[in-house]
């Protein structure tokens, strides 16, 4: 419930006081604030996500979550910019995947990292294209 979320949010904020550049904490706090904290929470979420991407540009998870939030607030040009940057960073290789879904889940639970490949970046492009088409109709 909300009490649990607030207590997690409080713990993460304390961790960020100790190390304001903990990308995993920035990303998790951004995720929490993007749901149920209104426009103010969403704006803070975007700032935290941008900082996480700036600190760790080669980590796909924060970048993909930032792109999703930017699409959510209809900042499609900015979302595209972060997708292009991601594709440039990852152009030489496909992001590694674990052998099993269980290994993926364990890695996510331990490190917070998920495996996004190039295909996920291209799906975001398709979503942006669809939203622009709907807007122009």
C-alpha positions as CSV (number, residue, x, y, z in Angstrom):
1,X,0.0,0.0,0.0
2,X,0.9,3.7,0.2
3,X,2.5,3.3,3.6
4,X,4.9,0.7,2.2
5,X,5.7,2.9,-0.8
6,X,6.3,5.9,1.5
7,X,8.6,3.9,3.7
8,X,10.6,2.7,0.6
9,X,10.7,6.2,-0.7
10,X,12.1,7.4,2.6
11,X,14.8,4.8,2.7
12,X,15.9,5.6,-0.9
13,X,16.0,9.3,-0.1
14,X,18.3,8.5,2.9
15,X,20.5,6.4,0.6
16,X,20.7,9.3,-1.8
17,X,21.8,11.6,1.0
18,X,24.8,9.3,1.6
19,X,25.5,9.0,-2.2
20,X,23.5,11.3,-4.5
21,X,24.9,9.6,-7.5
22,X,23.6,6.0,-6.8
23,X,22.0,5.4,-10.2
24,X,20.0,2.4,-8.9
25,X,18.4,4.5,-6.2
26,X,17.8,7.4,-8.5
27,X,16.0,5.1,-11.0
28,X,14.0,3.4,-8.3
29,X,12.9,6.6,-6.7
30,X,12.0,8.0,-10.2
31,X,9.8,4.9,-10.8
32,X,8.0,5.3,-7.4
33,X,7.4,9.0,-8.0
34,X,6.0,8.4,-11.5
35,X,3.0,6.6,-10.1
36,X,0.4,8.2,-7.8
37,X,2.3,11.4,-6.9
38,X,0.6,13.7,-9.4
39,X,2.3,16.2,-11.8
40,X,4.8,17.2,-9.2
41,X,5.9,13.6,-8.6
42,X,6.1,13.0,-12.4
43,X,8.3,16.1,-12.9
44,X,10.6,15.1,-10.1
45,X,10.7,11.6,-11.6
46,X,11.8,13.0,-15.0
47,X,14.6,15.0,-13.3
48,X,15.8,11.9,-11.4
49,X,15.7,9.8,-14.6
50,X,17.6,12.3,-16.6
51,X,20.3,12.4,-13.9
52,X,20.4,8.6,-13.8
53,X,20.9,8.4,-17.6
54,X,23.5,11.2,-17.4
55,X,25.5,9.3,-14.8
56,X,25.2,5.9,-16.4
57,X,24.4,6.3,-20.1
58,X,25.2,2.7,-21.0
59,X,22.7,1.2,-18.6
60,X,19.6,0.6,-20.7
61,X,17.0,0.3,-17.9
62,X,17.0,3.9,-16.7
63,X,17.1,5.1,-20.3
64,X,14.1,3.0,-21.3
65,X,12.1,4.2,-18.2
66,X,13.0,7.8,-19.0
67,X,11.8,7.3,-22.6
68,X,8.5,5.8,-21.3
69,X,8.0,8.8,-19.0
70,X,8.7,11.3,-21.7
71,X,6.2,9.6,-24.0
72,X,3.7,9.6,-21.1
73,X,4.0,13.5,-20.9
74,X,4.0,13.8,-24.7
75,X,7.6,15.0,-25.0
76,X,8.1,12.9,-28.1
77,X,11.1,14.8,-29.5
78,X,13.0,14.5,-26.3
79,X,12.1,10.8,-26.0
80,X,13.4,10.2,-29.5
81,X,16.7,11.9,-28.6
82,X,17.2,9.5,-25.8
83,X,16.4,6.6,-28.0
84,X,18.9,7.7,-30.7
85,X,21.6,8.2,-28.0
86,X,20.8,4.7,-26.7
87,X,21.0,3.1,-30.1
88,X,24.3,4.9,-30.8
89,X,25.7,3.5,-27.5
90,X,24.5,0.0,-28.2
91,X,25.1,-0.1,-32.0
92,X,28.1,-2.4,-31.8
93,X,26.4,-5.2,-29.9
94,X,23.2,-6.7,-28.9
95,X,22.7,-6.4,-25.1
96,X,23.5,-9.6,-23.3
97,X,20.7,-11.7,-22.1
98,X,20.8,-14.4,-19.4
99,X,20.2,-18.0,-20.3
100,X,16.9,-18.2,-18.5
101,X,14.1,-16.1,-17.3
102,X,14.9,-17.1,-13.7
103,X,18.4,-15.8,-14.0
104,X,17.0,-12.6,-15.5
105,X,14.6,-12.2,-12.6
106,X,17.3,-12.9,-10.0
107,X,19.6,-10.4,-11.6
108,X,16.8,-7.8,-11.7
109,X,16.0,-8.4,-8.0
110,X,19.7,-8.2,-7.0
111,X,21.0,-5.4,-9.2
112,X,17.8,-3.7,-10.6
113,X,19.2,-4.2,-14.1
114,X,17.0,-5.6,-16.8
115,X,18.0,-6.6,-20.3
116,X,16.7,-4.3,-23.0
117,X,17.8,-5.1,-26.5
118,X,17.7,-2.9,-29.6
119,X,14.3,-4.2,-30.4
120,X,12.8,-2.5,-27.3
121,X,14.3,0.8,-28.5
122,X,12.7,0.3,-31.9
123,X,9.4,-0.5,-30.3
124,X,9.5,2.9,-28.6
125,X,10.1,4.5,-32.0
126,X,7.0,2.8,-33.3
127,X,5.0,4.0,-30.3
128,X,6.1,7.6,-30.9
129,X,5.3,7.4,-34.6
130,X,1.8,6.1,-33.7
131,X,1.2,8.9,-31.2
132,X,2.3,11.5,-33.7
133,X,0.0,10.0,-36.3
134,X,-3.0,10.0,-33.9
135,X,-2.2,13.7,-32.9
136,X,-2.1,14.8,-36.5
137,X,-5.4,13.1,-37.5
